[in-house]
């Protein structure tokens, strides 16, 4: 086993003809070709649908370390689909990924993904099941002629960074303790319920004493 993290460096005692058991990697180039061929075969099979699969929602990475970045999630929540006016069973048939386990914890994330769904729906070219009998919501014949298979990700997600101009640091900013402020904010959020309960109990005791 290879040394992991900050542990003791082990002295390797090789026995049992270890040279016959060395893990090799000779299939890597062939595996790369096989994956590429499989991708191409899938793209041909699902054409004219997007080659990269269904559209994914915008989600924030977990933990304090990464939550400033957004990335593609697994699927849209049921609430997002409901607000966008798309049925969960219909969504999967028109290239929208659905994840019933996901919950929206903020209005901003809900609004962003609803907007994403609406934009996708407006750009979507929907082929009729029967070309002779198109249903309501299906695209027109002129639009169908324009349809081409998308090769990259559907509506790629980008992290937008706002650039700030260089300026003089104020005295208030110099004295501001970022780490301590974050810890204090987290502690206040954690202890909010306990403090409210204690304050309520103290108020009740004061009322009883006055009686």
C-alpha positions as CSV (number, residue, x, y, z in Angstrom):
1,X,0.0,0.0,0.0
2,X,1.3,3.5,-0.9
3,X,2.0,5.9,2.0
4,X,-1.1,8.0,2.8
5,X,-1.1,11.4,4.4
6,X,1.2,12.3,7.3
7,X,1.7,8.8,8.7
8,X,4.9,6.8,9.3
9,X,6.9,5.9,6.1
10,X,6.7,2.1,6.0
11,X,9.6,0.0,5.0
12,X,8.3,-2.2,2.2
13,X,8.9,-5.9,2.9
14,X,8.2,-7.5,-0.5
15,X,7.6,-11.3,-0.5
16,X,5.6,-13.8,-2.5
17,X,7.0,-12.9,-5.9
18,X,5.7,-9.4,-5.8
19,X,7.1,-8.6,-9.3
20,X,4.4,-10.9,-10.8
21,X,1.7,-8.9,-9.0
22,X,2.6,-5.4,-10.0
23,X,-0.5,-3.4,-11.1
24,X,0.1,-2.4,-14.8
25,X,-1.6,0.3,-16.9
26,X,-1.1,-1.0,-20.4
27,X,-4.8,-0.9,-21.3
28,X,-5.0,2.9,-20.8
29,X,-4.7,4.0,-24.5
30,X,-7.1,1.3,-25.7
31,X,-9.6,2.2,-22.9
32,X,-9.4,5.9,-24.0
33,X,-10.3,4.8,-27.6
34,X,-13.1,2.6,-26.4
35,X,-14.6,5.4,-24.3
36,X,-14.5,7.7,-27.3
37,X,-16.1,5.2,-29.6
38,X,-18.9,4.6,-27.0
39,X,-19.5,8.3,-26.7
40,X,-19.8,8.6,-30.5
41,X,-22.1,5.6,-30.7
42,X,-24.3,7.0,-28.0
43,X,-24.5,10.4,-29.7
44,X,-25.6,8.7,-33.0
45,X,-28.1,6.6,-31.1
46,X,-29.8,9.5,-29.3
47,X,-29.6,12.0,-32.2
48,X,-30.9,14.7,-32.5
49,X,-31.0,15.0,-28.7
50,X,-28.0,16.7,-27.0
51,X,-25.0,14.3,-26.9
52,X,-24.0,15.3,-23.3
53,X,-27.4,14.2,-22.0
54,X,-30.2,16.2,-20.2
55,X,-30.0,19.7,-18.8
56,X,-28.7,19.9,-15.2
57,X,-29.6,22.5,-12.5
58,X,-27.3,25.2,-11.0
59,X,-26.2,24.2,-7.5
60,X,-23.7,25.5,-5.0
61,X,-20.8,23.3,-3.8
62,X,-21.2,22.2,-0.2
63,X,-19.0,23.4,2.8
64,X,-17.6,26.9,3.6
65,X,-14.5,26.2,1.5
66,X,-16.3,25.8,-1.8
67,X,-19.7,27.4,-1.5
68,X,-18.6,30.5,-3.4
69,X,-18.7,28.4,-6.6
70,X,-21.6,27.0,-8.6
71,X,-21.6,23.8,-10.7
72,X,-24.1,21.5,-12.4
73,X,-26.2,19.4,-10.0
74,X,-27.9,16.0,-10.5
75,X,-31.4,17.1,-11.3
76,X,-34.1,19.8,-10.8
77,X,-36.2,19.6,-7.6
78,X,-39.9,19.0,-7.8
79,X,-40.6,22.5,-6.5
80,X,-38.5,24.1,-9.3
81,X,-40.5,22.0,-11.9
82,X,-43.8,23.0,-10.3
83,X,-43.0,26.7,-10.4
84,X,-41.8,26.4,-14.0
85,X,-45.0,24.7,-14.9
86,X,-43.5,21.4,-16.1
87,X,-44.8,18.0,-14.9
88,X,-42.1,15.8,-13.4
89,X,-43.0,12.8,-15.8
90,X,-43.0,15.1,-18.8
91,X,-39.7,16.7,-17.8
92,X,-37.7,13.5,-18.2
93,X,-39.1,13.0,-21.7
94,X,-38.0,16.4,-22.9
95,X,-34.4,16.2,-21.7
96,X,-34.7,17.7,-18.2
97,X,-33.1,15.8,-15.3
98,X,-35.2,15.3,-12.2
99,X,-34.0,14.7,-8.6
100,X,-36.9,14.2,-6.2
101,X,-34.6,14.2,-3.2
102,X,-33.3,17.7,-3.7
103,X,-34.7,20.5,-1.5
104,X,-34.5,24.3,-2.2
105,X,-33.0,26.0,0.8
106,X,-33.1,29.5,-0.7
107,X,-35.3,31.6,-2.9
108,X,-32.3,32.6,-5.1
109,X,-31.5,29.0,-6.1
110,X,-35.2,28.3,-6.8
111,X,-35.5,31.4,-9.0
112,X,-32.2,30.8,-10.8
113,X,-33.2,27.2,-11.8
114,X,-36.8,28.2,-12.7
115,X,-35.4,30.9,-15.0
116,X,-33.0,28.2,-16.5
117,X,-35.9,25.9,-17.1
118,X,-37.9,28.6,-18.8
119,X,-35.0,29.6,-21.0
120,X,-34.4,25.9,-22.0
121,X,-38.1,25.5,-22.8
122,X,-38.1,28.5,-25.0
123,X,-35.0,27.2,-27.0
124,X,-36.2,23.6,-27.2
125,X,-37.2,22.1,-30.6
126,X,-39.7,19.4,-29.8
127,X,-40.2,16.6,-32.4
128,X,-43.7,15.2,-32.8
129,X,-44.2,11.5,-32.0
130,X,-46.2,11.2,-35.2
131,X,-44.9,13.5,-37.9
132,X,-48.3,13.3,-39.6
133,X,-50.3,14.3,-36.5
134,X,-48.3,17.0,-34.4
135,X,-49.7,17.8,-31.0
136,X,-49.9,21.1,-29.1
137,X,-46.4,22.2,-28.0
138,X,-44.6,20.4,-30.8
139,X,-42.3,22.5,-33.0
140,X,-43.2,23.6,-36.5
141,X,-41.8,22.0,-39.7
142,X,-39.4,25.0,-40.3
143,X,-38.0,24.7,-36.8
144,X,-37.5,20.9,-37.2
145,X,-35.3,21.5,-40.3
146,X,-33.0,23.8,-38.3
147,X,-32.5,21.2,-35.6
148,X,-28.9,20.1,-35.1
149,X,-27.3,17.9,-32.4
150,X,-25.6,19.8,-29.6
151,X,-22.2,18.4,-28.8
152,X,-21.2,20.3,-25.6
153,X,-23.0,20.6,-22.3
154,X,-26.6,22.0,-22.5
155,X,-26.6,25.7,-21.4
156,X,-23.1,25.5,-19.7
157,X,-22.8,27.0,-16.2
158,X,-20.2,29.7,-15.7
159,X,-18.8,31.2,-12.5
160,X,-19.1,35.0,-12.8
161,X,-16.5,37.0,-10.9
162,X,-16.9,40.7,-10.3
163,X,-13.6,42.6,-10.7
164,X,-13.0,45.5,-8.3
165,X,-10.8,48.5,-9.0
166,X,-7.7,49.0,-6.8
167,X,-8.3,51.5,-3.9
168,X,-6.9,52.5,-0.5
169,X,-7.8,50.2,2.4
170,X,-9.8,52.1,5.0
171,X,-9.1,52.0,8.7
172,X,-12.3,50.1,9.4
173,X,-11.3,47.4,6.9
174,X,-7.9,47.1,8.6
175,X,-9.5,46.6,12.0
176,X,-12.2,44.1,10.7
177,X,-11.5,40.5,11.9
178,X,-13.0,38.3,9.2
179,X,-12.5,34.9,10.8
180,X,-13.7,36.0,14.2
181,X,-16.8,37.6,12.6
182,X,-17.7,34.4,10.7
183,X,-17.3,32.3,13.9
184,X,-19.4,34.7,15.8
185,X,-22.1,34.7,13.1
186,X,-22.1,30.9,13.1
187,X,-22.3,30.7,16.9
188,X,-25.2,33.2,17.0
189,X,-27.1,31.2,14.4
190,X,-26.4,28.0,16.3
191,X,-27.4,29.3,19.7
192,X,-30.4,31.4,18.6
193,X,-33.1,28.9,19.7
194,X,-31.4,28.1,23.1
195,X,-31.0,31.9,23.9
196,X,-34.6,32.6,22.9
197,X,-35.8,29.7,25.2
198,X,-33.7,31.0,28.1
199,X,-35.0,34.6,27.6
200,X,-38.6,33.3,27.6
201,X,-38.0,31.2,30.8
202,X,-36.3,34.3,32.5
203,X,-39.3,36.5,31.6
204,X,-41.7,33.9,33.0
205,X,-39.8,33.7,36.2
206,X,-39.8,37.5,36.6
207,X,-43.6,37.5,36.2
208,X,-43.9,34.8,38.9
209,X,-41.7,36.8,41.3
210,X,-43.8,39.9,40.8
211,X,-46.9,37.9,41.7
